[in-house]
Amino acid sequence: MLVARGLLLFLICFPHPPHPLSLIPHPLKMSQSTIGIAKRSQLPTKLMTISGIIFIIMAILPLFLGSFQVSLLSKLLLFGALAVSLDLVWGFTGILSFAHGVFFTLGGYAMAYYLKLNLAAEGNTYGVDLPDFMVWNGLTELPWFIAPLKYFPLAAIAMVAVPAIFAYLIGWFIFRSKVSGVYITIITLAISSALTTFFISQQAYTGGTNGITDVSRLSIFGIDIPLNGLYWMILLFTTFVLVGSYWLTQSNFGLILRSIKENENRISYLGYDVASFKIFIWTLSAGIAGITGGLFVPLNRFISPVYLAVAFGTQVVIWVAIGGRGTLIGPVIAAILLGQIQNYAERVTQDWQLVVGILLLIVVLFIPDGLVGSVSKFFDKAKKQ
Amino acid sequence: MYAYLFPVFYLAQEAVTEETTEAFSIVALGNQLLNGISIVGILLLTGLGLAITFGVMRIINLAHGEFIMLGAYVTFLMQSTFGLDLLLTIPFSFLITAAIGALVEISIIRRLYGRPLETLLATWGLSIVLQGVIKLIFTAQLKYVKAPPYISGNLTLLRDAQGSAAIAISYYRLFIVFVAIALLALTGYLLYNTDLGRQVRAVTQNREMSKCLGINTSLVDMVTFAYGCGLAGIAGSVISSLKSVSPPMGQDYLVDAWMTVVTGGVDKLIGVLAGAFLIGEFNAGIAYLLNDPTARVIVLAAVIVLIRYKPEGLFTIQKRS
């Protein structure tokens, strides 16, 4: 029932660029110029050439880098995709969420169970086909809701479906009410806090505070994926997320999302079902975050409630804020740069978080558009003069 | 059958079967309810400052927990350097946190009035910064504060056959409840019976009109915010001896304080008391039936449901909008 409803929603809302939203009532048959928010642009050739060149450079980069650098770069690309998924709901629709770390981690746990169970099946020292943390906590057989994750297709589906369905339920619950933006953010904080407590308390099933550690390398249908292969998968995924988000936000659908952010009441007066749009983008974004988490685990080799906690959710918010909400490339650049800096800074100092806090304050107070947003605004001004 | 449909429910049931070995006795229930009372005291104390900054001023203050933490550190510093009694450090922590609060209002909050999401982000940034700074000064090590020796021991309500205490509550926890209620009464008096309180309420109701009537609104804002932060500081001082003092300690209290204020509703100050009482006893009751982490998860979920249906809180006057 629920899934069918979600699918229906997806079909209804799914944008078809030439004649978008033909199924959604257009009470005033307005054209874009009457909305006057943003002009719809074809993918400009210049932008395409530049992104093509960057993509090719990124693709051949691992051939010249050491495995540590490749692994770091893959993680940063994933963080970029995660930031884009938050940007879709925050930058474009105006819903600030601290729960994206939660969706990320749910996807991560799905993949971690798959990797861990396959490691257990290969034979461990305990003599049972059980992950070590379950043995330590006295489980004798695999819980029924974890057992199916042994098979890759099911794990891959769970990686997207679990966070997406969870997000759909939350969205269905909170967006169909008159709860305002700030309260929704507080709800996401509460969700993050509650799930962290829950995952830590269910030690036998989730590995408690340590999470799921020492997972195996990623292998799909018995084929081992080398690090470079994983990197290319991640690069493709991130590119796909970026291009897909660009297309989505440039379509009429994206236009409606942006108008929801600007003036929600007005859009609902025009006959749009604002809640459906919010639920759709919220679910989609959670699905993307879930895949990101799933791809993150084989690199990171563990997943733990650290990524569920509000601190990680804040990190994602900061990438988007610094990069620039409402720009797609900004969050990616911010995630890659900040992640890189963090990687070096954490070796030198224990107080990286302090720097992050100061950055957040500066961005909120002085550069509300973020770095990329400010730069593009500057160029727009220069062009007009 | 139901249990197999929902893993969460299933897990909760598992927890129950583990706990059932402990007898469902009156004594355990009584202790749990008293434990609930002490949770109520802490919730009330930590929520009160937020009832001012959020309830009266509508500032989304995510750095509230850090002001509690600052208060605790002031007490620790006073006690370790001057050997002051915990009670004597309370005025200092009120003044110092209030001063920091005033600074924060002038430098950050003032620029963001009317933009709740930005305020939320900025105060969140502030909370990270305050944690970081305290960590730089005092290191991440846990610090311990001594409770005053004359409020130690337990008040025994019921003794078992052997004559040892069966149902008891420590005097210190009673003291927390007492301080919390005293502060609530004081704040209520300030807000509803003094000129300053009238000005504060006037500014929150109609800023422009208050300006026209000659009220210095920016001064009122600063004083109110500083007072809210000062209350958080007192909470930090009083709570500091319960657990250890550490830079991230504010985070737990932040979530609890928010739950209290949101549950109670912010129209009337007394809502905080109601919210604290509900959450405290609810939490203790579920913890008695199941276990502590499950109780926390259920309470958080209940608060989310509550926000969904009544974002203005349970104890508010019905208004036409």
Interface residues (C-beta under 8 A of the other chain):
Chain A: L96 P143 W144 F145 F173 I174 S177 K178 V179 S180 G181 V182 Y183 T185 I186 I187 L189 A190 I191 S193 A194 T197 F198 I200 S201 Q202 Y205 V310 T314 V317 A321 Q350 D351 Q353 L354 V355 V356 G357 I358 L359 L360 L361 V364 L365 P368
Chain B: Y4 P7 V8 L11 I60 I108 R111 L112 P116 L117 E118 L120 L121 A122 W124 G125 L126 S127 I128 V129 Q131 G132 V133 K135 L136 A140 Q251 V255 W258 M259 V262 N291 P293 T294 R296 V297 L300 A301 V303 I304 I307 R308 Y309 P311
